[in-house]
């Protein structure tokens, strides 16, 4: 029974990936490949450039406001790789949001919902699988690809530095520093994913409800609510709370910040849970709402 | 009395039971007190003009839309237990509802993992008999091929009830013939039932055991085909016998150069030879007579009360 269920859910996930191949894997893998190629090209061209300048150019380079310590190049190279991985993580959040916007809208627009409804799959399973894919799986996959490509770029840059400047130990130092950054990066991406849960859940609900482009609902309703709240209360505390979930929380990413923000995090998860529950109810009772 | 009790005790439990089904949309009554049963092994034709309420009835029976009244499918409420109902029921709609981005092999793999009663080997064998490529994208298939694929997926399901809502709409004659032949050869059995809504009544007549005719949200006729052939009589009335024929109360009359064609109901053991040539009423004639016939004396409600 459990095996049948896991097979069913894994197929439901795969079905979503078949439907959205660009967002779910082609975009990050393609982008990663492009970055690796650009890294290789720039390493080769950069070496030629630096060799022609006898290494003097490096003296002007600054990282974190300080001059580059050529003997300890490993750390800044690893930071570059980590930035790439984090960038992929946030790109994954954006891709997940984009997916959620069409997840429940597209099937109604192309009328394939009649086929999906004719299968023994409950509304809760459908909504939860789609929600999990957009909220967790896509950002996690993007981050994984980003971490891999960040690692490859770290290696390429380290090898280039070693070859160009005859620096020993750069490669090992960079890889060690890159590995040490992993848990901080995971914490940053996971907390931002959790932080954005209410906004993503609202996007899923709008995808179920909208009869036209769900973006109008996703952004239009909170915008209208902000105007109304401002007009009535001369402030927008509630809607500001919502908008902050869209913008992300720059304070997150450290253990202290996670603890201090944990109440807000759980509150957001509770709101997201409520919105997902509402989405399931709407799907169950409003099959007739076809765009 | 005993025979009635005995009959009730042996009456098969209906696969589908619809009681007092009503639905209104924006103040317009779409369905009005619809009642019918579908028993195991029956092939029920569901006929009605456009807008009669066929699709709404079917969607209600599958739990796809809200309704008033009581519907039971395999003893379950389709509204509250749709996904459990759909484990024993399959459905093909009037429009190409298979997702266009899906590949044929993906569709088979998906069904195999999702549906406990799906036989992937059977689906592949059925598809191998067609022109549909295993890796073809559904968006590249013709409408006929999409319907063929959907039928193959459905025939590979070991379900008790198949519901078809205008499944061959827009298909050419060859596809339609192939579709119904496959249904007849590969789906129908003593324990499996079929509910089929279509306009092409003459093409499914050979399949049917029962007929339901609906118009303006109300059931006009709900009878077995045996009962229909007993109850209804078509007579090609000679011109000189028109008055006499009309006095017998036809439910339908169409005047032509040779006199008139009239349909009579519930007039058994009549001598029709004085009026003209009597013959069996075709389902198409009956449909026209009940729903949209010209020169129709009245629109009778002949829903079986049994």
Contacts between the chains, C-beta under 8 A, distances in Angstrom:
chain1	res1	chain2	res2	distance
A	4	B	116	7.1
A	7	B	113	5.0
A	8	B	113	6.0
A	8	B	114	5.7
A	10	B	113	7.5
A	11	B	109	7.4
A	11	B	110	5.6
A	11	B	113	3.7
A	11	B	114	5.9
A	12	B	114	7.4
A	14	B	110	7.7
A	15	B	106	7.8
A	15	B	110	5.6
A	18	B	101	7.0
A	18	B	102	6.6
A	18	B	103	7.6
A	18	B	106	5.6
A	19	B	99	7.0
A	19	B	101	5.4
A	19	B	102	7.8
A	107	B	99	7.6
A	110	B	99	6.7
A	110	B	100	6.7
A	111	B	95	5.7
A	111	B	97	5.4
A	112	B	97	5.6
A	112	B	98	6.9
A	112	B	99	4.1
A	112	B	100	7.7
A	113	B	97	7.9
A	114	B	64	7.2
A	114	B	91	7.5
A	114	B	93	4.9
A	114	B	95	7.7
A	114	B	97	4.3
A	115	B	93	7.8
A	115	B	97	4.4
A	115	B	98	5.7
A	115	B	99	6.7
A	117	B	62	7.4
A	117	B	63	7.9
A	117	B	64	5.6
A	117	B	82	6.9
A	117	B	86	7.5
A	118	B	62	7.1
A	118	B	86	5.8
A	118	B	89	7.9
A	118	B	90	6.5
A	118	B	91	4.0
A	119	B	83	7.7
A	119	B	86	5.9
A	119	B	111	7.8
A	119	B	114	5.6
A	119	B	115	6.3
A	120	B	83	4.9
A	120	B	84	6.9
A	120	B	86	4.6
A	120	B	87	4.1
A	120	B	114	7.0
A	120	B	115	6.1
A	120	B	116	7.2
A	121	B	83	5.7
A	121	B	86	8.0
A	121	B	114	6.3
A	122	B	82	7.7
A	122	B	83	4.2
A	123	B	82	7.8
A	123	B	83	7.7
A	125	B	83	7.7
A	285	B	66	6.5
A	287	B	59	7.7
A	287	B	64	4.9
A	287	B	65	6.0
A	288	B	65	5.4
A	288	B	66	7.4
